[in-house]
């Protein structure tokens, strides 16, 4: 949790300064691309505040109304971030670009924009490196695409994707401003604004897609499920492991429901001890597993279970 907060705080501090400088540059130079970049940074700042709020809410203890805690607050606010990027960031940037295409005007003192863009790249690049380093540590041996798809902690990859789109947007803004200055055609600046809007829209779509499954109730990784099955199968009192259902209630909270067929000679006392030992063993091997429910059910073939269900 603390490492996630450090990543988000690093991005937040950088974005606050970057957003202010971009707004000043956009106002003084009348650059459409720079205004879109300013909107981008303001939205990113708001996003990181929402993620920090979600991380704080996720630490709230379980209560009668929320017996499994508030871990999914992280997923909810990450989904809100995606909506905000799409609706506010992408929408305003594309609108701004189209408006400037219809009524183009030259950029005033473009050197101010170049200085701000280079400074922003340095700050955004630092934040990007911090989030990439943390994400690389968490992803293990998976490649980056698979790691994003299978990650159960959106707080880190949201910042990484935002910083990546920010760096790409700055490169587009630089190109648009330079082409406008070199050719004397201010429409390149407006086109850059539109492209930045589409970059934000693509980022928001990817974030929404990845957080949707977590918000609905995504299962634990296949390796975790396979490991839990192996632990349950090694128990002498269990004749057959029927079904294992898992759900992430938060990045560090997995709910596990196991259906097993106990051996016929096993007494109630032996079953009780076996259940307690199994619960303890699973939580020792997988600390993110917080609740384990074990259901006694006679084994039936899958086809028969589906017919009876």
C-alpha positions as CSV (number, residue, x, y, z in Angstrom):
1,X,0.0,0.0,0.0
2,X,2.8,2.5,0.9
3,X,4.7,1.8,-2.3
4,X,1.5,2.6,-4.3
5,X,1.1,5.8,-2.5
6,X,4.6,6.8,-3.2
7,X,4.1,6.3,-6.9
8,X,0.8,8.3,-6.9
9,X,2.3,11.1,-4.8
10,X,5.3,11.4,-7.1
11,X,3.0,11.8,-10.1
12,X,0.7,14.2,-8.2
13,X,3.5,16.6,-7.2
14,X,5.0,16.7,-10.7
15,X,1.6,17.2,-12.3
16,X,0.6,20.1,-10.1
17,X,3.6,22.1,-11.2
18,X,3.4,20.9,-14.9
19,X,-0.3,21.8,-15.1
20,X,0.4,25.3,-13.8
21,X,3.2,26.0,-16.2
22,X,1.2,24.6,-19.2
23,X,-1.7,26.8,-18.3
24,X,0.5,29.9,-18.2
25,X,2.2,28.9,-21.5
26,X,-1.2,28.2,-23.2
27,X,-2.5,31.6,-22.1
28,X,0.6,33.6,-23.2
29,X,1.2,31.8,-26.5
30,X,-2.4,31.0,-27.6
31,X,-1.3,27.5,-28.5
32,X,-4.2,25.0,-28.9
33,X,-1.9,22.0,-28.4
34,X,-0.4,23.5,-25.2
35,X,-4.0,24.2,-23.9
36,X,-4.8,20.5,-24.6
37,X,-1.7,19.5,-22.7
38,X,-2.7,21.8,-19.8
39,X,-6.2,20.1,-19.7
40,X,-4.4,16.8,-19.8
41,X,-2.2,17.6,-16.8
42,X,-5.2,19.1,-14.8
43,X,-7.2,15.9,-15.4
44,X,-4.2,13.8,-14.4
45,X,-3.9,15.8,-11.2
46,X,-7.5,15.2,-10.4
47,X,-7.1,11.5,-11.3
48,X,-4.3,11.0,-8.8
49,X,-6.3,12.7,-6.1
50,X,-9.1,10.2,-6.8
51,X,-6.7,7.3,-6.7
52,X,-5.3,8.5,-3.3
53,X,-8.9,8.8,-2.0
54,X,-9.6,5.3,-3.2
55,X,-6.5,3.9,-1.5
56,X,-7.5,5.6,1.7
57,X,-11.1,4.3,1.5
58,X,-9.8,0.8,0.8
59,X,-8.1,0.7,4.2
60,X,-11.3,1.1,6.0
61,X,-12.1,-1.9,8.2
62,X,-15.0,-4.3,7.5
63,X,-18.3,-3.6,9.1
64,X,-21.9,-4.9,9.2
65,X,-22.8,-3.2,5.9
66,X,-19.5,-4.2,4.1
67,X,-18.5,-7.5,5.7
68,X,-15.6,-8.0,3.3
69,X,-14.2,-4.5,3.7
70,X,-13.9,-1.6,1.2
71,X,-11.0,-2.9,-1.0
72,X,-13.0,-2.5,-4.2
73,X,-13.0,1.3,-3.6
74,X,-9.7,1.3,-5.5
75,X,-11.4,-0.4,-8.5
76,X,-14.4,2.0,-8.4
77,X,-12.3,5.2,-8.3
78,X,-9.9,3.8,-11.0
79,X,-13.0,3.4,-13.2
80,X,-14.1,6.9,-12.4
81,X,-10.6,8.1,-13.5
82,X,-11.1,6.4,-16.9
83,X,-14.4,8.1,-17.3
84,X,-12.9,11.5,-16.3
85,X,-10.0,11.1,-18.8
86,X,-12.4,10.2,-21.6
87,X,-15.1,12.8,-20.9
88,X,-13.1,15.7,-19.7
89,X,-9.6,15.3,-21.1
90,X,-10.3,13.7,-24.5
91,X,-13.6,15.6,-25.0
92,X,-12.2,19.1,-24.3
93,X,-8.9,18.5,-26.3
94,X,-10.7,17.3,-29.4
95,X,-13.3,20.1,-29.1
96,X,-10.5,22.7,-28.7
97,X,-8.6,21.3,-31.7
98,X,-11.7,21.4,-34.0
99,X,-12.5,24.9,-32.8
100,X,-9.0,26.1,-33.7
101,X,-9.1,24.4,-37.0
102,X,-12.2,26.4,-37.9
103,X,-10.6,29.7,-36.7
104,X,-6.8,29.3,-36.8
105,X,-4.5,32.0,-35.5
106,X,-0.7,32.0,-35.2
107,X,1.2,31.0,-32.0
108,X,2.7,33.8,-30.0
109,X,6.3,33.4,-28.8
110,X,6.6,29.6,-29.4
111,X,9.9,29.5,-27.5
112,X,7.9,29.6,-24.2
113,X,6.1,26.4,-25.3
114,X,9.4,24.6,-26.1
115,X,10.8,25.5,-22.7
116,X,7.6,24.3,-20.9
117,X,7.4,21.1,-23.0
118,X,11.1,20.2,-22.2
119,X,10.6,20.9,-18.5
120,X,7.4,18.9,-18.5
121,X,9.1,15.9,-20.2
122,X,11.7,15.9,-17.4
123,X,9.1,15.9,-14.7
124,X,6.7,13.5,-16.4
125,X,9.6,11.3,-17.3
126,X,10.7,11.1,-13.7
127,X,7.2,10.2,-12.6
128,X,7.0,7.6,-15.4
129,X,10.3,6.0,-14.4
130,X,9.2,5.7,-10.8
131,X,5.9,4.1,-11.8
132,X,7.6,1.8,-14.3
133,X,10.1,0.7,-11.8
134,X,7.4,-0.2,-9.3
135,X,5.3,-1.9,-12.0
136,X,8.3,-3.9,-13.2
137,X,8.9,-5.1,-9.7
138,X,5.3,-6.2,-9.3
139,X,4.9,-7.8,-12.7
140,X,7.5,-10.5,-12.2
141,X,8.4,-12.5,-15.3
142,X,5.3,-11.5,-17.3
143,X,5.6,-9.1,-20.2
144,X,4.1,-5.7,-19.8
145,X,1.0,-6.2,-21.8
146,X,0.1,-9.4,-19.9
147,X,1.0,-7.8,-16.6
148,X,-1.4,-4.9,-17.2
149,X,-4.1,-7.3,-18.3
150,X,-3.7,-9.6,-15.2
151,X,-2.8,-7.0,-12.6
152,X,-5.2,-6.8,-9.7
153,X,-3.8,-3.4,-8.5
154,X,-4.9,-0.6,-10.9
155,X,-3.4,2.2,-8.8
156,X,0.1,1.6,-10.3
157,X,-0.7,0.8,-13.9
158,X,-3.2,3.8,-14.0
159,X,-0.3,6.1,-13.2
160,X,2.0,4.3,-15.6
161,X,-0.5,4.6,-18.5
162,X,-1.2,8.2,-17.7
163,X,2.4,9.1,-17.6
164,X,3.0,7.2,-20.9
165,X,0.2,9.1,-22.6
166,X,1.5,12.4,-21.1
167,X,4.9,11.9,-22.6
168,X,3.4,10.9,-26.0
169,X,1.1,13.9,-25.8
170,X,4.1,16.2,-25.2
171,X,5.9,14.8,-28.2
172,X,2.8,15.5,-30.3
173,X,2.4,19.0,-28.9
174,X,6.1,19.7,-29.7
175,X,5.7,18.5,-33.3
176,X,2.5,20.5,-33.8
177,X,4.0,23.7,-32.5
178,X,7.2,23.3,-34.4
179,X,5.4,22.5,-37.7
180,X,3.1,25.5,-37.2
181,X,6.2,27.7,-36.7
182,X,8.2,26.2,-39.5
183,X,5.4,26.3,-42.1
184,X,3.5,29.3,-40.9
185,X,0.3,27.2,-40.9
186,X,-1.3,27.3,-37.4
187,X,-3.6,24.3,-38.3
188,X,-0.8,22.0,-37.3
189,X,-1.2,23.2,-33.8
190,X,-4.9,22.5,-33.9
191,X,-4.3,19.0,-35.4
192,X,-1.9,18.3,-32.6
193,X,-4.6,19.2,-30.1
194,X,-7.0,16.7,-31.7
195,X,-4.4,13.9,-31.7
196,X,-3.7,14.5,-28.0
197,X,-7.5,14.1,-27.5
198,X,-7.5,10.8,-29.3
199,X,-4.4,9.6,-27.2
200,X,-6.4,10.4,-24.1
201,X,-9.5,8.6,-25.4
202,X,-7.4,5.5,-26.2
203,X,-5.8,5.6,-22.7
204,X,-9.2,6.0,-21.0
205,X,-10.7,3.1,-23.0
206,X,-7.9,0.8,-22.0
207,X,-8.2,1.8,-18.4
208,X,-11.9,1.3,-18.4
209,X,-11.5,-2.1,-20.0
210,X,-8.9,-3.3,-17.5
211,X,-10.7,-2.0,-14.4
212,X,-14.2,-3.2,-15.4
213,X,-13.3,-6.9,-14.7
214,X,-11.9,-6.0,-11.3
215,X,-14.9,-4.0,-10.4
216,X,-17.3,-6.8,-11.4
217,X,-15.3,-9.4,-9.5
218,X,-12.3,-10.9,-11.2
219,X,-10.8,-14.2,-10.0
220,X,-7.3,-14.7,-8.7
221,X,-4.5,-15.6,-11.0
222,X,-4.4,-19.1,-12.4
223,X,-1.2,-19.8,-10.5
224,X,-2.9,-18.9,-7.2
225,X,-5.9,-21.1,-8.0
226,X,-3.8,-24.0,-9.0
227,X,-1.7,-23.6,-5.9
228,X,-4.8,-23.6,-3.6
229,X,-6.1,-26.7,-5.4
230,X,-2.8,-28.5,-4.8
231,X,-2.8,-27.5,-1.1
232,X,-6.4,-28.7,-0.7
233,X,-5.6,-31.9,-2.6
234,X,-2.7,-32.8,-0.3
235,X,-5.1,-32.9,2.7
236,X,-5.5,-36.6,3.8
237,X,-9.2,-36.1,4.8
238,X,-10.1,-34.7,1.4
239,X,-11.0,-37.3,-1.2
240,X,-11.6,-34.9,-4.1
241,X,-11.4,-31.2,-4.7
242,X,-14.5,-30.3,-6.7
243,X,-14.4,-26.6,-7.4
244,X,-12.4,-23.5,-6.4
245,X,-14.0,-20.1,-6.7
246,X,-11.9,-17.0,-6.0
247,X,-12.6,-13.3,-6.2
248,X,-10.5,-10.2,-5.6
249,X,-12.2,-8.0,-3.1
250,X,-9.2,-5.6,-3.4
251,X,-5.6,-5.7,-4.6
252,X,-4.5,-7.5,-1.4
253,X,-7.8,-9.3,-0.5
254,X,-8.7,-12.6,-2.2
255,X,-11.9,-14.4,-1.2
256,X,-11.7,-18.2,-1.7
257,X,-14.6,-20.7,-1.7
258,X,-13.6,-24.4,-2.0
259,X,-15.9,-27.3,-2.6
260,X,-14.5,-30.7,-1.5
261,X,-15.6,-34.2,-1.0
262,X,-14.3,-35.5,2.4
263,X,-13.3,-39.2,2.8
264,X,-16.1,-41.3,4.2
265,X,-14.3,-42.6,7.3
266,X,-13.4,-39.0,8.4
267,X,-15.2,-38.0,11.6
268,X,-16.6,-34.6,12.3
269,X,-13.7,-33.8,14.6
270,X,-11.2,-34.8,11.9
271,X,-13.0,-32.7,9.3
272,X,-13.0,-29.7,11.7
273,X,-9.2,-30.0,12.2
274,X,-8.6,-30.5,8.5
275,X,-10.6,-27.4,7.6
276,X,-8.7,-25.3,10.2
277,X,-5.3,-26.6,9.0
278,X,-6.3,-26.0,5.3
279,X,-7.4,-22.5,6.1
280,X,-4.1,-21.8,7.9
281,X,-1.9,-23.3,5.2
282,X,-3.6,-21.4,2.3
283,X,-3.2,-18.1,4.1
284,X,0.5,-18.8,5.0
285,X,1.3,-19.6,1.3
286,X,-0.8,-16.8,-0.1
287,X,-1.0,-13.9,2.4
288,X,-3.4,-12.0,0.1
289,X,-6.0,-14.6,0.8
290,X,-8.0,-13.2,3.7
291,X,-11.2,-15.3,3.8
292,X,-11.6,-19.0,3.0
293,X,-14.9,-20.9,2.9
294,X,-14.9,-24.7,2.6
295,X,-18.0,-26.5,1.4
296,X,-18.5,-30.2,1.8
297,X,-20.1,-31.6,-1.3
298,X,-20.0,-35.1,-2.8
299,X,-18.0,-35.2,-6.1
300,X,-20.0,-35.4,-9.3
301,X,-18.9,-35.2,-12.9
302,X,-19.0,-31.6,-14.3
303,X,-21.9,-32.4,-16.8
304,X,-24.0,-33.7,-13.9
305,X,-23.3,-30.7,-11.8
306,X,-24.3,-28.4,-14.6
307,X,-27.5,-30.3,-15.2
308,X,-28.5,-30.2,-11.5
309,X,-27.4,-26.5,-11.2
